[in-house]
Amino acid sequence: MKLASLPHGRDGRLVVVSHDLAWYAPADHLVPTLQAALDDWDRHEPVLRALATELEHGAIPRERFHEREVTAPLPRAFQWADGSAYVNHVELVRQARGAELPDSFWHDPLMYQGGSDDLRGAREPITLADEAWGCDMEAEICVVTGDVPQGVTPEEALSHVRLIGLVNDVSLRNLIPGELAKGFGFVQSKPATHFSPVFATPDALGAAWSGGRLNGVLAVDLNDQPFGRAEAGEECTFDFGTLIAHLAKTRRIGAGSIIGSGTVSNRDPDGSPGRPCSQGGRGYSCIAEQRMVETIATGAASTPFLRYGDKVRIEMRDDHGHTIFGAIEQTVSRP
């Protein structure tokens, strides 16, 4: 089952979307918003699934689904926490600045809590007040949970995953060092986060969702040119069960919480930090990683961060070439 939200009030209007993303049917007569569905998932999920089945068979009135018309599936959420499932990305960051990676990073995930009051849709622009802030995209996977008890194990945590989607976790790289130097985490350096047009239930992904990891190529284009083609299932050090359990170690997690994977990152098969797509490599899911590799190789970064007018596209397709979650397509613009 695939779900999306059309603009309406603060929290959108829930719709079910056909598997091929061609059609939708309103679901707000059953439950008004996605958050309301998550709050009482056991009651609402079977009814929504029945509606989705009727939509697939053309048994109910339906309308054409247009990705550009939806908001974020959850326009605001009770929690947005972003992890570090791909330690390769973290290792490259530290290597570029000459710092060793602590061994604990391989068995204890990093995680920060971002703003969740203004979650944006896939076609909304990346609003940037100053190019000097070093704007960057970060292509990621995310899950949405139901209620999760405190102290849940990683294995138990996976049973609480309700939905899966894609994220552009926009970062302002040049503001990060100053904030981290304060020792109190990200605030200004993490602006609004953008999400894929639809979220999908785990069963809708088939074998692509396995062991708490999403398998598939995460395609990132910058100005209509391939920038990243990382395989999301490879080198994923921490599965989502581990990330959820990490967050739930000392507290409960409320239904509708969104947890991100961190930047999807691969090394080259030979173990090197990776090559750009233009050189036959898998490329990168953020500009900072390409800049890190340039710094490691030549001593200086040459790829600029995002500028006004730049276009970013993030998407994942299935084995038949069909889009799974729809595409995040954005242009960098002034507020």
Protein Blocks (a to p, Z undefined) as FASTA:
>chain_A
ZZddddehjnopaddddfklpaccdfklmombfklmmmmmmlmmmmmmmmmmmmmnopac
cddddfklpccfblbafbdcdddfblmlmmmmmmmnopacdfklmmpccdddddfkbccd
fkbccddfblklopadddddddddddddehiafklmmmmpmbdcdddddddfklmmmmmm
nonopfklmccddddfbdcdfklnmmmlgghiacddddddeehiafbdcdfkgoplbafk
lmmmmmmmmoccdehiacdebjaddddfkopabdcfklopabjabfklmmmmmmmmnopa
fbdcddehiacddddddfkopafkopaddddddZZ
